[in-house]
Amino acid sequence: MWAAAAVFALLAGWSAASGRKEGLAFLLPAVLFLPPVAGLFSRRKGMRARGAAVVLAAAAFVLSVPSGAWPAAPAAAPSAREDSSAPASGVSSSGKLRVHFLDVGEGDSEFVELPDGKTMLIDAGNPENGPDIAAYIRKLGHDRIDYLVATHPHSDHIGGMAEAIRSFAVGAVYMPRTSEADTPTTSVYRNLLTAIRDKGLKVSTAKAGVSLFDGGGESAAFVAPNGTDYGDLNQYSAVLLLAYGKNRFLFTGDAGTVSEKEITADVRADVLKVGHHGSGTSTGAAFLKKVSPKYAVIEVGKDNQYGHPAASTLERLRKAGAAVYRTDQLGTVTFTSDGNTVSADKKPAS
């Protein structure tokens, strides 16, 4: 019986150490089984008999414990890959539209963060601007451009676009179709076409009536070009109307008064990207009256050789009551819309 008592004490101690109250209950079948075991071996002499008694008693205890009662191994922590609640890269839940008019000197580039988390790049300045544009987009937390728009094939608009295509995943690409006589043969244009080809992208034609998307309170559609043979690359400019809720933005590239007169769509907008860097041959009075912008952004290089923006254009904007924002004076300017109101991160130029 001494062997039985020793085994009982040993197992009771294990149960208490484990912190499990039910361990004592599991010992009851073992205790009931110990007397006959002890009696069986009490008639035998020696260490072998006492050792066998201990072994059998312990086995009886083990068999008496239900299989599900043993402490289970801790469950493995879920891996990061299994965490479906983590937000996708660059996705914003703010419900805001943000339009960044980038300071690329004498050139154009606008980066758009849509409320649904998608992005758009309209033009990409000069070739030397490519790395800075890519860095700016990355800093905002994006690794994809869902809509890429090259308004027309002038180097101060498409110069950095090849860099953007090589730097990010790209969704849809839009470019206007020019006549054969007007199609450029510059190295900048060829570089862009090569980047598009190397990435296996398809170019969709940017022209009046083409919709990029429309739903969820967001829409984007081209209102120009309306012609196919201008003899002037500026007039081929893809003019894009972007809307979110009650707010509208109009991007005009380098479209001049020839293209402006052909536009029949409703182009009322809160924010106007002034055509051709404020040149006197764009943003005509009649067109400006149709747009009736509250804000006008001129992307222009400081002390540029072209005299942009023209004094006549600035005067027309003043008469229209538009607050003017110039990248040569303010640097990059960002407008934010919640679908009802529009605000800028800087004060208008003097």
C-alpha atoms as a printed R data frame, in Angstrom:
    type eleno elety resid chain resno       x       y       z
1   ATOM     1    CA   MET     A     1   0.000   0.000   0.000
2   ATOM     2    CA   TRP     A     2   2.932   2.329   0.541
3   ATOM     3    CA   ALA     A     3   3.574   2.240  -3.162
4   ATOM     4    CA   ALA     A     4  -0.006   3.190  -3.887
5   ATOM     5    CA   ALA     A     5   0.156   6.114  -1.470
6   ATOM     6    CA   ALA     A     6   3.371   7.336  -3.014
7   ATOM     7    CA   VAL     A     7   1.898   7.234  -6.491
8   ATOM     8    CA   PHE     A     8  -1.243   9.009  -5.313
9   ATOM     9    CA   ALA     A     9   0.792  11.792  -3.695
10  ATOM    10    CA   LEU     A    10   2.949  12.174  -6.776
11  ATOM    11    CA   LEU     A    11  -0.023  12.470  -9.109
12  ATOM    12    CA   ALA     A    12  -1.925  14.774  -6.785
13  ATOM    13    CA   GLY     A    13   1.095  17.052  -6.704
14  ATOM    14    CA   TRP     A    14   1.209  17.084 -10.525
15  ATOM    15    CA   SER     A    15  -2.476  17.967 -10.638
16  ATOM    16    CA   ALA     A    16  -2.070  20.878  -8.227
17  ATOM    17    CA   ALA     A    17   1.005  22.191 -10.022
18  ATOM    18    CA   SER     A    18  -0.875  22.239 -13.291
19  ATOM    19    CA   GLY     A    19  -3.495  24.510 -11.755
20  ATOM    20    CA   ARG     A    20  -6.341  22.263 -12.934
21  ATOM    21    CA   LYS     A    21  -9.086  21.604 -10.380
22  ATOM    22    CA   GLU     A    22 -10.447  18.763 -12.441
23  ATOM    23    CA   GLY     A    23  -7.131  16.909 -12.012
24  ATOM    24    CA   LEU     A    24  -8.217  15.767  -8.548
25  ATOM    25    CA   ALA     A    25 -11.387  14.315  -9.984
26  ATOM    26    CA   PHE     A    26  -9.367  12.380 -12.537
27  ATOM    27    CA   LEU     A    27  -7.434  10.760  -9.694
28  ATOM    28    CA   LEU     A    28 -10.537   9.023  -8.293
29  ATOM    29    CA   PRO     A    29 -10.549   6.102 -10.778
30  ATOM    30    CA   ALA     A    30  -6.852   5.617 -10.161
31  ATOM    31    CA   VAL     A    31  -7.352   5.517  -6.369
32  ATOM    32    CA   LEU     A    32 -10.124   2.936  -6.690
33  ATOM    33    CA   PHE     A    33  -7.885   0.813  -8.865
34  ATOM    34    CA   LEU     A    34  -4.820   1.058  -6.611
35  ATOM    35    CA   PRO     A    35  -5.900  -1.311  -3.723
36  ATOM    36    CA   PRO     A    36  -6.214  -4.460  -5.842
37  ATOM    37    CA   VAL     A    37  -2.990  -3.594  -7.578
38  ATOM    38    CA   ALA     A    38  -1.240  -3.106  -4.260
39  ATOM    39    CA   GLY     A    39  -2.736  -6.340  -2.908
40  ATOM    40    CA   LEU     A    40  -1.581  -8.271  -5.919
41  ATOM    41    CA   PHE     A    41   1.981  -7.187  -5.512
42  ATOM    42    CA   SER     A    42   2.123  -7.286  -1.692
43  ATOM    43    CA   ARG     A    43   2.574 -11.081  -1.921
44  ATOM    44    CA   ARG     A    44   5.682 -10.657  -3.929
45  ATOM    45    CA   LYS     A    45   9.057  -9.647  -2.624
46  ATOM    46    CA   GLY     A    46  11.695  -7.270  -3.850
47  ATOM    47    CA   MET     A    47  12.162  -4.043  -5.712
48  ATOM    48    CA   ARG     A    48  10.856  -5.517  -8.940
49  ATOM    49    CA   ALA     A    49   7.403  -6.079  -7.472
50  ATOM    50    CA   ARG     A    50   7.186  -2.640  -5.903
51  ATOM    51    CA   GLY     A    51   8.402  -1.033  -9.127
52  ATOM    52    CA   ALA     A    52   5.816  -2.888 -11.175
53  ATOM    53    CA   ALA     A    53   3.100  -1.753  -8.780
54  ATOM    54    CA   VAL     A    54   4.095   1.854  -9.247
55  ATOM    55    CA   VAL     A    55   4.105   1.519 -13.044
56  ATOM    56    CA   LEU     A    56   0.692  -0.123 -13.153
57  ATOM    57    CA   ALA     A    57  -0.798   2.443 -10.807
58  ATOM    58    CA   ALA     A    58   0.495   5.297 -12.943
59  ATOM    59    CA   ALA     A    59  -0.840   3.628 -16.066
60  ATOM    60    CA   ALA     A    60  -4.211   3.303 -14.421
61  ATOM    61    CA   PHE     A    61  -4.221   7.034 -13.776
62  ATOM    62    CA   VAL     A    62  -3.319   7.905 -17.323
63  ATOM    63    CA   LEU     A    63  -6.017   5.683 -18.755
64  ATOM    64    CA   SER     A    64  -8.566   7.219 -16.404
65  ATOM    65    CA   VAL     A    65  -8.103  10.737 -17.794
66  ATOM    66    CA   PRO     A    66 -10.395  11.635 -20.739
67  ATOM    67    CA   SER     A    67  -8.473  12.262 -23.938
68  ATOM    68    CA   GLY     A    68  -9.681  15.883 -24.257
69  ATOM    69    CA   ALA     A    69  -8.589  16.812 -20.744
70  ATOM    70    CA   TRP     A    70  -4.860  17.091 -21.396
71  ATOM    71    CA   PRO     A    71  -3.520  20.632 -21.878
72  ATOM    72    CA   ALA     A    72  -3.665  21.437 -25.603
73  ATOM    73    CA   ALA     A    73  -0.747  23.013 -27.460
74  ATOM    74    CA   PRO     A    74  -1.256  26.777 -27.913
75  ATOM    75    CA   ALA     A    75  -2.822  27.685 -31.259
76  ATOM    76    CA   ALA     A    76  -0.449  29.215 -33.786
77  ATOM    77    CA   ALA     A    77  -0.842  32.962 -34.219
78  ATOM    78    CA   PRO     A    78  -2.393  33.896 -37.599
79  ATOM    79    CA   SER     A    79   0.189  35.013 -40.144
80  ATOM    80    CA   ALA     A    80   0.149  38.484 -41.650
81  ATOM    81    CA   ARG     A    81  -0.918  36.932 -44.953
82  ATOM    82    CA   GLU     A    82  -4.119  35.667 -43.317
83  ATOM    83    CA   ASP     A    83  -5.078  39.107 -41.983
84  ATOM    84    CA   SER     A    84  -7.718  40.188 -44.487
85  ATOM    85    CA   SER     A    85  -8.649  43.211 -42.392
86  ATOM    86    CA   ALA     A    86  -5.464  45.100 -43.326
87  ATOM    87    CA   PRO     A    87  -6.178  47.954 -45.807
88  ATOM    88    CA   ALA     A    88  -4.784  47.680 -49.328
89  ATOM    89    CA   SER     A    89  -1.791  49.848 -50.171
90  ATOM    90    CA   GLY     A    90  -2.750  53.407 -50.991
91  ATOM    91    CA   VAL     A    91  -6.471  52.911 -50.338
92  ATOM    92    CA   SER     A    92  -8.087  55.857 -48.599
93  ATOM    93    CA   SER     A    93 -11.262  55.577 -46.564
94  ATOM    94    CA   SER     A    94 -11.563  59.339 -46.172
95  ATOM    95    CA   GLY     A    95 -14.160  59.750 -48.906
96  ATOM    96    CA   LYS     A    96 -12.198  62.699 -50.272
97  ATOM    97    CA   LEU     A    97 -11.025  63.604 -53.760
98  ATOM    98    CA   ARG     A    98  -7.552  65.130 -53.870
99  ATOM    99    CA   VAL     A    99  -6.048  66.760 -56.948
100 ATOM   100    CA   HIS     A   100  -2.362  67.642 -56.866
101 ATOM   101    CA   PHE     A   101  -1.221  70.221 -59.414
102 ATOM   102    CA   LEU     A   102   2.476  69.415 -59.478
103 ATOM   103    CA   ASP     A   103   5.165  72.036 -59.874
104 ATOM   104    CA   VAL     A   104   7.153  70.724 -62.856
105 ATOM   105    CA   GLY     A   105   8.357  74.074 -64.122
106 ATOM   106    CA   GLU     A   106   7.230  74.925 -67.649
107 ATOM   107    CA   GLY     A   107   5.048  71.849 -68.072
108 ATOM   108    CA   ASP     A   108   1.932  70.099 -66.823
109 ATOM   109    CA   SER     A   109   1.309  67.241 -64.415
110 ATOM   110    CA   GLU     A   110  -1.652  66.475 -62.191
111 ATOM   111    CA   PHE     A   111  -1.967  63.533 -59.823
112 ATOM   112    CA   VAL     A   112  -5.463  62.613 -58.668
113 ATOM   113    CA   GLU     A   113  -6.399  60.543 -55.618
114 ATOM   114    CA   LEU     A   114  -9.961  59.351 -56.115
115 ATOM   115    CA   PRO     A   115 -12.329  58.754 -53.161
116 ATOM   116    CA   ASP     A   116 -12.433  55.000 -53.864
117 ATOM   117    CA   GLY     A   117  -8.656  54.710 -53.475
118 ATOM   118    CA   LYS     A   118  -7.834  54.601 -57.177
119 ATOM   119    CA   THR     A   119  -5.435  57.056 -58.778
120 ATOM   120    CA   MET     A   120  -4.963  59.011 -61.978
121 ATOM   121    CA   LEU     A   121  -1.948  60.726 -63.517
122 ATOM   122    CA   ILE     A   122  -2.638  63.404 -66.105
123 ATOM   123    CA   ASP     A   123   0.579  64.323 -67.941
124 ATOM   124    CA   ALA     A   124   4.046  64.058 -66.417
125 ATOM   125    CA   GLY     A   125   5.994  67.215 -67.201
126 ATOM   126    CA   ASN     A   126   9.415  67.145 -68.844
127 ATOM   127    CA   PRO     A   127  11.793  64.151 -68.975
128 ATOM   128    CA   GLU     A   128  13.776  65.436 -66.010
129 ATOM   129    CA   ASN     A   129  10.607  65.605 -63.922
130 ATOM   130    CA   GLY     A   130   9.957  61.852 -64.106
131 ATOM   131    CA   PRO     A   131  11.913  60.758 -61.000
132 ATOM   132    CA   ASP     A   132  10.460  63.553 -58.850
133 ATOM   133    CA   ILE     A   133   6.902  62.762 -59.940
134 ATOM   134    CA   ALA     A   134   7.415  59.074 -59.140
135 ATOM   135    CA   ALA     A   135   8.860  59.957 -55.728
136 ATOM   136    CA   TYR     A   136   5.920  62.268 -54.990
137 ATOM   137    CA   ILE     A   137   3.400  59.542 -55.783
138 ATOM   138    CA   ARG     A   138   5.263  56.990 -53.662
139 ATOM   139    CA   LYS     A   139   5.383  59.433 -50.754
140 ATOM   140    CA   LEU     A   140   1.597  59.591 -50.872
141 ATOM   141    CA   GLY     A   141   1.577  55.822 -50.370
142 ATOM   142    CA   HIS     A   142   0.649  54.640 -53.851
143 ATOM   143    CA   ASP     A   143   2.203  51.902 -55.960
144 ATOM   144    CA   ARG     A   144  -0.312  51.906 -58.807
145 ATOM   145    CA   ILE     A   145  -1.694  54.371 -61.365
146 ATOM   146    CA   ASP     A   146  -5.154  53.205 -62.393
147 ATOM   147    CA   TYR     A   147  -5.720  55.810 -65.104
148 ATOM   148    CA   LEU     A   148  -2.894  57.410 -67.050
149 ATOM   149    CA   VAL     A   149  -3.752  60.263 -69.409
150 ATOM   150    CA   ALA     A   150  -1.288  61.816 -71.853
151 ATOM   151    CA   THR     A   151  -3.173  64.882 -73.037
152 ATOM   152    CA   HIS     A   152  -1.009  65.354 -76.142
153 ATOM   153    CA   PRO     A   153   2.502  64.363 -77.273
154 ATOM   154    CA   HIS     A   154   4.502  67.470 -76.394
155 ATOM   155    CA   SER     A   155   7.620  66.796 -74.310
156 ATOM   156    CA   ASP     A   156   6.586  69.148 -71.482
157 ATOM   157    CA   HIS     A   157   3.489  66.971 -70.944
158 ATOM   158    CA   ILE     A   158   4.669  63.432 -71.678
159 ATOM   159    CA   GLY     A   159   8.363  63.829 -70.790
160 ATOM   160    CA   GLY     A   160   8.240  61.980 -67.451
161 ATOM   161    CA   MET     A   161   5.506  59.539 -68.382
162 ATOM   162    CA   ALA     A   162   7.815  56.707 -69.428
163 ATOM   163    CA   GLU     A   163   9.401  56.912 -65.977
164 ATOM   164    CA   ALA     A   164   5.965  56.723 -64.355
165 ATOM   165    CA   ILE     A   165   5.013  53.677 -66.413
166 ATOM   166    CA   ARG     A   166   8.221  51.882 -65.499
167 ATOM   167    CA   SER     A   167   7.878  52.804 -61.812
168 ATOM   168    CA   PHE     A   168   4.279  51.750 -61.125
169 ATOM   169    CA   ALA     A   169   1.657  49.191 -61.979
170 ATOM   170    CA   VAL     A   170  -0.559  50.865 -64.579
171 ATOM   171    CA   GLY     A   171  -4.189  50.224 -65.438
172 ATOM   172    CA   ALA     A   172  -5.702  52.087 -68.395
173 ATOM   173    CA   VAL     A   173  -3.757  54.395 -70.724
174 ATOM   174    CA   TYR     A   174  -5.448  57.170 -72.724
175 ATOM   175    CA   MET     A   175  -3.921  59.260 -75.500
176 ATOM   176    CA   PRO     A   176  -5.471  61.279 -78.357
177 ATOM   177    CA   ARG     A   177  -5.088  59.945 -81.881
178 ATOM   178    CA   THR     A   178  -3.298  62.410 -84.135
179 ATOM   179    CA   SER     A   179  -3.267  62.483 -87.897
180 ATOM   180    CA   GLU     A   180  -0.309  60.831 -89.584
181 ATOM   181    CA   ALA     A   181   1.031  64.211 -90.621
182 ATOM   182    CA   ASP     A   182   0.844  65.509 -87.033
183 ATOM   183    CA   THR     A   183   2.269  62.431 -85.298
184 ATOM   184    CA   PRO     A   184   5.594  63.402 -83.709
185 ATOM   185    CA   THR     A   185   8.852  61.558 -84.214
186 ATOM   186    CA   THR     A   186  10.675  62.917 -81.173
187 ATOM   187    CA   SER     A   187  12.780  60.678 -78.932
188 ATOM   188    CA   VAL     A   188  10.542  61.581 -75.970
189 ATOM   189    CA   TYR     A   189   7.462  60.311 -77.792
190 ATOM   190    CA   ARG     A   190   9.246  57.159 -78.954
191 ATOM   191    CA   ASN     A   191  10.434  56.526 -75.401
192 ATOM   192    CA   LEU     A   192   6.855  56.720 -74.150
193 ATOM   193    CA   LEU     A   193   5.606  54.272 -76.793
194 ATOM   194    CA   THR     A   194   8.440  51.891 -75.925
195 ATOM   195    CA   ALA     A   195   7.563  51.976 -72.203
196 ATOM   196    CA   ILE     A   196   3.920  51.256 -73.053
197 ATOM   197    CA   ARG     A   197   4.882  48.358 -75.314
198 ATOM   198    CA   ASP     A   198   7.386  46.882 -72.878
199 ATOM   199    CA   LYS     A   199   4.761  46.774 -70.144
200 ATOM   200    CA   GLY     A   200   2.205  45.150 -72.424
201 ATOM   201    CA   LEU     A   201  -0.259  48.011 -72.057
202 ATOM   202    CA   LYS     A   202  -2.988  48.951 -74.495
203 ATOM   203    CA   VAL     A   203  -3.672  52.562 -75.480
204 ATOM   204    CA   SER     A   204  -7.290  53.731 -75.566
205 ATOM   205    CA   THR     A   205  -8.156  56.775 -77.659
206 ATOM   206    CA   ALA     A   206  -8.889  59.934 -75.709
207 ATOM   207    CA   LYS     A   207 -11.629  61.865 -77.521
208 ATOM   208    CA   ALA     A   208 -14.904  63.598 -76.790
209 ATOM   209    CA   GLY     A   209 -17.562  61.230 -75.460
210 ATOM   210    CA   VAL     A   210 -15.179  58.623 -74.012
211 ATOM   211    CA   SER     A   211 -15.916  57.813 -70.358
212 ATOM   212    CA   LEU     A   212 -13.209  56.575 -67.999
213 ATOM   213    CA   PHE     A   213 -15.645  55.710 -65.185
214 ATOM   214    CA   ASP     A   214 -19.061  56.682 -63.894
215 ATOM   215    CA   GLY     A   215 -20.484  55.439 -60.603
216 ATOM   216    CA   GLY     A   216 -20.542  55.945 -56.870
217 ATOM   217    CA   GLY     A   217 -20.801  59.699 -57.246
218 ATOM   218    CA   GLU     A   218 -17.585  59.794 -59.297
219 ATOM   219    CA   SER     A   219 -17.232  60.282 -63.044
220 ATOM   220    CA   ALA     A   220 -14.580  61.205 -65.561
221 ATOM   221    CA   ALA     A   221 -15.077  61.750 -69.280
222 ATOM   222    CA   PHE     A   222 -13.339  63.458 -72.161
223 ATOM   223    CA   VAL     A   223 -15.044  66.477 -73.745
224 ATOM   224    CA   ALA     A   224 -12.291  67.039 -76.354
225 ATOM   225    CA   PRO     A   225 -10.729  66.632 -78.832
226 ATOM   226    CA   ASN     A   226 -13.663  66.717 -81.220
227 ATOM   227    CA   GLY     A   227 -11.598  66.828 -84.405
228 ATOM   228    CA   THR     A   228  -9.067  64.543 -86.082
229 ATOM   229    CA   ASP     A   229  -6.827  66.770 -88.193
230 ATOM   230    CA   TYR     A   230  -5.729  70.028 -86.627
231 ATOM   231    CA   GLY     A   231  -2.199  70.624 -87.881
232 ATOM   232    CA   ASP     A   232  -1.386  71.701 -84.289
233 ATOM   233    CA   LEU     A   233  -0.680  69.196 -81.505
234 ATOM   234    CA   ASN     A   234  -2.084  71.548 -78.862
235 ATOM   235    CA   GLN     A   235  -5.583  71.319 -80.355
236 ATOM   236    CA   TYR     A   236  -5.516  67.513 -80.002
237 ATOM   237    CA   SER     A   237  -5.300  67.924 -76.229
238 ATOM   238    CA   ALA     A   238  -7.495  65.526 -74.283
239 ATOM   239    CA   VAL     A   239  -9.763  67.743 -72.179
240 ATOM   240    CA   LEU     A   240 -11.050  65.828 -69.151
241 ATOM   241    CA   LEU     A   241 -14.005  66.646 -66.905
242 ATOM   242    CA   LEU     A   242 -13.749  65.005 -63.473
243 ATOM   243    CA   ALA     A   243 -16.729  65.114 -61.110
244 ATOM   244    CA   TYR     A   244 -17.244  64.056 -57.512
245 ATOM   245    CA   GLY     A   245 -20.608  64.785 -55.970
246 ATOM   246    CA   LYS     A   246 -21.385  68.428 -56.642
247 ATOM   247    CA   ASN     A   247 -17.786  69.365 -57.439
248 ATOM   248    CA   ARG     A   248 -16.169  69.387 -60.883
249 ATOM   249    CA   PHE     A   249 -12.607  69.780 -62.173
250 ATOM   250    CA   LEU     A   250 -11.703  70.552 -65.793
251 ATOM   251    CA   PHE     A   251  -8.251  69.642 -67.148
252 ATOM   252    CA   THR     A   252  -7.494  71.210 -70.529
253 ATOM   253    CA   GLY     A   253  -3.920  70.293 -71.421
254 ATOM   254    CA   ASP     A   254  -2.744  72.786 -74.044
255 ATOM   255    CA   ALA     A   255  -6.108  73.090 -75.813
256 ATOM   256    CA   GLY     A   256  -6.488  76.452 -77.520
257 ATOM   257    CA   THR     A   257  -9.495  78.464 -78.595
258 ATOM   258    CA   VAL     A   258  -9.901  76.288 -81.739
259 ATOM   259    CA   SER     A   259 -10.655  73.228 -79.595
260 ATOM   260    CA   GLU     A   260 -12.557  75.221 -76.968
261 ATOM   261    CA   LYS     A   261 -15.074  76.381 -79.594
262 ATOM   262    CA   GLU     A   262 -15.748  72.762 -80.615
263 ATOM   263    CA   ILE     A   263 -16.687  71.623 -77.113
264 ATOM   264    CA   THR     A   264 -20.450  71.200 -76.767
265 ATOM   265    CA   ALA     A   265 -20.551  69.422 -73.387
266 ATOM   266    CA   ASP     A   266 -21.470  71.124 -70.135
267 ATOM   267    CA   VAL     A   267 -18.071  72.206 -68.836
268 ATOM   268    CA   ARG     A   268 -19.071  74.109 -65.714
269 ATOM   269    CA   ALA     A   269 -16.380  73.475 -63.121
270 ATOM   270    CA   ASP     A   270 -15.248  74.604 -59.709
271 ATOM   271    CA   VAL     A   271 -11.585  74.231 -60.636
272 ATOM   272    CA   LEU     A   272 -10.100  74.935 -64.073
273 ATOM   273    CA   LYS     A   273  -6.629  73.842 -65.105
274 ATOM   274    CA   VAL     A   274  -5.915  76.818 -67.374
275 ATOM   275    CA   GLY     A   275  -4.986  75.774 -70.909
276 ATOM   276    CA   HIS     A   276  -1.455  76.010 -72.324
277 ATOM   277    CA   HIS     A   277   0.182  77.449 -69.213
278 ATOM   278    CA   GLY     A   278  -1.904  80.607 -69.418
279 ATOM   279    CA   SER     A   279  -1.092  81.367 -73.046
280 ATOM   280    CA   GLY     A   280  -3.078  84.133 -74.695
281 ATOM   281    CA   THR     A   281  -4.290  81.628 -77.328
282 ATOM   282    CA   SER     A   282  -6.199  79.572 -74.718
283 ATOM   283    CA   THR     A   283  -8.939  80.187 -72.155
284 ATOM   284    CA   GLY     A   284 -10.968  82.418 -74.428
285 ATOM   285    CA   ALA     A   285 -13.643  84.656 -72.945
286 ATOM   286    CA   ALA     A   286 -16.553  82.605 -74.337
287 ATOM   287    CA   PHE     A   287 -15.096  79.344 -73.033
288 ATOM   288    CA   LEU     A   288 -14.285  80.873 -69.667
289 ATOM   289    CA   LYS     A   289 -17.893  82.028 -69.379
290 ATOM   290    CA   LYS     A   290 -19.099  78.450 -69.979
291 ATOM   291    CA   VAL     A   291 -16.730  77.026 -67.349
292 ATOM   292    CA   SER     A   292 -17.312  79.783 -64.791
293 ATOM   293    CA   PRO     A   293 -14.608  78.523 -62.424
294 ATOM   294    CA   LYS     A   294 -14.198  79.535 -58.813
295 ATOM   295    CA   TYR     A   295 -10.533  78.523 -58.907
296 ATOM   296    CA   ALA     A   296  -8.044  78.604 -61.796
297 ATOM   297    CA   VAL     A   297  -4.667  76.847 -61.723
298 ATOM   298    CA   ILE     A   298  -1.841  77.847 -64.036
299 ATOM   299    CA   GLU     A   299   1.049  75.383 -64.254
300 ATOM   300    CA   VAL     A   300   3.950  77.437 -65.485
301 ATOM   301    CA   GLY     A   301   7.709  77.813 -65.113
302 ATOM   302    CA   LYS     A   302   9.195  80.811 -63.368
303 ATOM   303    CA   ASP     A   303  10.672  83.401 -65.759
304 ATOM   304    CA   ASN     A   304   9.940  81.143 -68.744
305 ATOM   305    CA   GLN     A   305  10.948  82.212 -72.255
306 ATOM   306    CA   TYR     A   306   7.372  82.191 -73.564
307 ATOM   307    CA   GLY     A   307   6.033  84.951 -71.347
308 ATOM   308    CA   HIS     A   308   3.448  82.651 -69.745
309 ATOM   309    CA   PRO     A   309   0.995  83.437 -68.356
310 ATOM   310    CA   ALA     A   310  -0.177  86.113 -70.746
311 ATOM   311    CA   ALA     A   311  -1.430  89.343 -69.234
312 ATOM   312    CA   SER     A   312  -4.591  89.042 -71.347
313 ATOM   313    CA   THR     A   313  -5.366  85.610 -69.842
314 ATOM   314    CA   LEU     A   314  -4.836  86.866 -66.302
315 ATOM   315    CA   GLU     A   315  -7.172  89.758 -67.014
316 ATOM   316    CA   ARG     A   316  -9.886  87.441 -68.324
317 ATOM   317    CA   LEU     A   317  -9.574  85.274 -65.220
318 ATOM   318    CA   ARG     A   318  -9.794  88.356 -63.019
319 ATOM   319    CA   LYS     A   319 -12.967  89.509 -64.745
320 ATOM   320    CA   ALA     A   320 -14.434  86.023 -64.367
321 ATOM   321    CA   GLY     A   321 -13.888  86.267 -60.614
322 ATOM   322    CA   ALA     A   322 -11.626  83.196 -60.441
323 ATOM   323    CA   ALA     A   323  -8.993  82.895 -57.730
324 ATOM   324    CA   VAL     A   324  -5.701  82.208 -59.525
325 ATOM   325    CA   TYR     A   325  -3.117  79.690 -58.304
326 ATOM   326    CA   ARG     A   326   0.275  79.639 -60.071
327 ATOM   327    CA   THR     A   327   2.838  76.908 -59.591
328 ATOM   328    CA   ASP     A   328   5.686  79.309 -60.402
329 ATOM   329    CA   GLN     A   329   4.720  81.316 -57.338
330 ATOM   330    CA   LEU     A   330   3.218  78.690 -55.009
331 ATOM   331    CA   GLY     A   331   4.840  75.419 -56.016
332 ATOM   332    CA   THR     A   332   2.622  72.332 -55.968
333 ATOM   333    CA   VAL     A   333  -0.992  73.103 -55.072
334 ATOM   334    CA   THR     A   334  -3.477  70.510 -53.771
335 ATOM   335    CA   PHE     A   335  -7.254  70.816 -53.886
336 ATOM   336    CA   THR     A   336  -9.519  68.634 -51.751
337 ATOM   337    CA   SER     A   337 -13.205  67.904 -52.315
338 ATOM   338    CA   ASP     A   338 -15.679  66.099 -50.065
339 ATOM   339    CA   GLY     A   339 -18.253  66.097 -52.842
340 ATOM   340    CA   ASN     A   340 -19.852  69.314 -51.624
341 ATOM   341    CA   THR     A   341 -17.084  71.852 -51.125
342 ATOM   342    CA   VAL     A   342 -13.608  72.411 -52.525
343 ATOM   343    CA   SER     A   343 -10.631  73.790 -50.628
344 ATOM   344    CA   ALA     A   344  -6.987  74.484 -51.475
345 ATOM   345    CA   ASP     A   345  -3.944  73.944 -49.289
346 ATOM   346    CA   LYS     A   346  -2.549  77.360 -50.206
347 ATOM   347    CA   LYS     A   347  -3.771  80.893 -50.715
348 ATOM   348    CA   PRO     A   348  -4.169  82.243 -54.262
349 ATOM   349    CA   ALA     A   349  -1.232  83.874 -56.007
350 ATOM   350    CA   SER     A   350  -0.910  87.633 -55.665
